Amino acid sequence: MSTALNKARQLAPRAIAPSWTDRAVRGVVVVAALASLYAMAADLEISLEAFGKGGEKLIRFLGAMVPPSDGHDPMRIVRALGETFAMAFLGTVLAALAALPLGLIGAKTVVSDPTLHFAFRRTPDLFRGARALVWALTFVAAFGLGPFGGVLALAIADVPGLAKLYAEAIENADEKAVEGLRAAGAPAPVMLRYGLFPQVAPLMASQTLFYLEANFRHAAVLGIVGAGGIGFELEERIRIFAFSQVSFIVILYVLCVAALDTVSQQIRSRLA
């Protein structure tokens, strides 16, 4: 017993210590990674000189932001914030309305056929690669400047994600209530209305509120490309170097985002 233990102690360091081959392979991998990183930085023209030049301009811009100014037209900014929230709200509502039937047919507890379930569940994923900004650029080009393109962009970008979340919520619901109504001879709409939706409605509402928070933040970015809202006002002032008004808009927008997140979080905590 002691002899075997001594042999194990002698072999343990050799087993733990990496061999020269392993060290060489690790060294090659590290060198290749560093070389790739350097090549990417060189291709993107990232250098200390660029940081220095940009840093000087950034310091001047930050200095010009103090003190914040409303540009003697605060109501215009307030209206733009209201327009941004309206874009986020309408986009979220449209996305939820479109995602609800997609989530329903994408749940395997509703559509049990594997082929149909795969088709219904994966078809919305084809649109997940294009973010709201890409859709906004497309719709602005098609419908012109304004919030209409932003609303459509938010809605279409949210549908795949919400449909997937809705489908997962439906799949995790307790089937006993639905089975009881089915045994009683209830039609499918009645089973969904009284057996399924009371279980999943709070969770789906919470998920929709979370998307509303995100859309209110994303809507500002869409405005920069011409989709209306506070982003349009922000881009206009950046273009004319009115950085004191930029800081005022940013501060007010951050406060609005924080207020919306707080209210939404309280609502979601009550729904949980």
N, C-alpha and C positions, 0 to 999 in steps of 0.2 A: 504493500500500500504506500509506504513512504518512498519507495523507489519510483513508482509511477508518478507520485506527486512532485518529486524533484525533477523528473523529466519534463513534466508539464510546465514547471516554473522556468526551466531552461529554454523551452521552445516558445513560451509566451511572448517575450520581447521580439523574437524573430518573426512571429506571426503578425504582431502589431505594427512593427516598423515597416514602412513601404520599401519596396525594392528599388534598385537604381532605374529599372525600366519604368516603374510607375512615376518616379520623380521626373524622369526625362519627358514622359508623356504629359505630365502636369505642366512642366516648364514650357513645352511646345504650345499647349493650349493657352497658357497665360500670355505668351508672346504673341500668338495669333490674335487673341482678343484685344490686346493693347494696340497691335498694328491695325486691326479693323476699326477700333475706336479713333485712332489718329487719322485714318483714311476718311472716315465719315466726317470728322471735324474739319479736315482740310477741304473736303468737297463742299461742305456747307459754309465755308469761309468763317469758321469760328476760331477766333484768336484773341490773345490778350489786347492787341491793338484795337480790335473791333469793340471789345468791352470798354476800353479806355475812352474811345470816341463817343460811344453810345452813353457811357456813364456820365460824361460831362453834359450832354444834352439832357439827360434824364434829371440831373440835379437842377438845371435851369428850369425845366418844366415843373418840377416839384416846388421850386421857389415861386414860380408864377401862379401856383394854385392857392397860395396864401395871400390874403384871406379869401375864403369862398365868396362868390357873388352870384346873385340870382339873375343878373343881367337886366334888372328893372322890369322883368316880366315873369314873376313867379307862377302865375296862373297857367302860362303856356307849359311850364315844366310839370305842374300838377296834372294838367289835362293829358300830357304825354304819359305820365305814370298811370293814370286811369285807363288810357288806351292800351298800355302794356298789360295791365291786369285783365282787361276785357279780352285781349288776344289770348292770354294764357287760359282764362276760364272757358271761353268758347272752344278753343282748341282741345282742351281736356274733355269737355262735354261731348264734342263730336267724336273724339277718339274712344270714349267710354261706350257711346251708343254703337259704334261700329265694332268694338272689341267684344261686346257682350255676346252676340250670336256666334262670333268666331271662337270665343272661349268655350261656349256651350257645346258646339259641335267638335271642338278640339279636345274635349275631355273623354278619356277612354271609358268612363262609367256611363257616358251618354251614347257615344259611338264606339261600340265594342269591336267592330271589324278592324283588324290590324292595318289593312291597306288604306281604308278610309281614314282611320285615326292618324296614320302617318301623313297622309295628304293634307288633312285639315289642320294638323298641328304644325307641319313644317312649311306650308305655303306662306303664312305671314312672315316667317323668318327670312324669306327672300328680300324683304324690304328693310330688314334691320340694319343692313350695311350702310344705308344712306341715312345720314343724320339730318336733323331739322334744318341745319344751315344749307345743306345741299338742296333740299326741297324748297327752301325759301328762295334761293337763287333761281331755281327753275320757275317757280310760280311768279316771282317778281318779273321775270322776263316774259311770262305768258300773260299776266293780268295787269302788269304795271306796278308802279310804286304804291305803297299803302298797306294797311294792316290785313287786307283780305288774303294776300299771299302768305303772310305770317301765320294766320289762323289755320289755313290749309296745311302749311308745312308742319306745324306743331301736331295737328291731328293725325296726319299720315305717319309721322315719325313715331307717335305714341301707340298706334294701333297694335303693332306686333308685340311689344312688351306687355301691354295691358291684356291682350288676348291670352298670352302665355300665363300670366299671373291669374287671370280669371279661370282658365282651364285647370290649373293646379288647385285652386281653391275648391272648384266643383269636384275634382277627383278626391279630395280629402274630406268631403262632406260625408256625414253618416247616411248610409243608404236605407236604414230601417224605416225612416219616415216615408220615403218614396215607395218602398216596397209595401208598406201598409196601405197607402193610397192605391197602389196598383192592384193589390189583392181585393180592395173594396170596389174595384171597377172604375176608378177615376180616370178621366182622359189625361193625355200627356200634358196639356197646358195647366190643368189643375194640380198635377203632381209636381210640376216645376214651380208653380206659384206658391203652394202651401207646404210642399215637402222639401224642396231644395233651396229656393231663394231665401227663406228666413234664416237658414244656416249660414249662407255664404255672403249675404248682403252686407253685414258689418265689415267683414274682411275686404270685400271688393270696394266698399266705400273708402276704407282706410287707404288702400292701394291707390285709388283714384286721387285722393287728397295729396298723397305723396307726389304723384305726377303733376298735380297742380302747382305745388311748390317748385318743382324742377322747371316747369314751363314758364313760371314767372321769371326765373333767372335766365332761361334760354331766350325768352322773348326780347330781352335787351340786345342780345347778340344779333338776332334776326333783324332788328331795326337798323343796325349798322349797314346791312346790305340793301336797305331800302324798303323793309317790310313794316315800316311805321313804328310807333311807340317811342319809348324813351331812348332807345338805341339810335334812332334817327336824329334826335336832338343832340345826343352825345357826339355822334360822328360829325355833325355840322359844326359844333364848337371846337372840336379837335382840329378840324380842317382849317379854321380861321385862327387857331392858336389862342382861343379864349379859355385858358386853362383855369382861371378863377371860377368860371361858370362850370367847367368840367368837374372840378372838385365839389361844387355845390350839388350838382346832379348825382355824382357818385355817392356822396354822403346821404342824400335824401333817398336814393334808391336802395342803399344798404339798409337803412332804417325800415323801409317798406318791406324788404325781403325778410328781415328779422321779425317784424310784426306778423307777417303772413305765416312764417314758420312756427311762431309761438302759438298762434291761434289754431293752425292746422294740427300741431302736435297735441294740443289739449283736446281737440275733437277726436283725433285718432286714439288717444288714451281712453276716452269714454266709450269708443266703439269696440275697443279690444275686450 
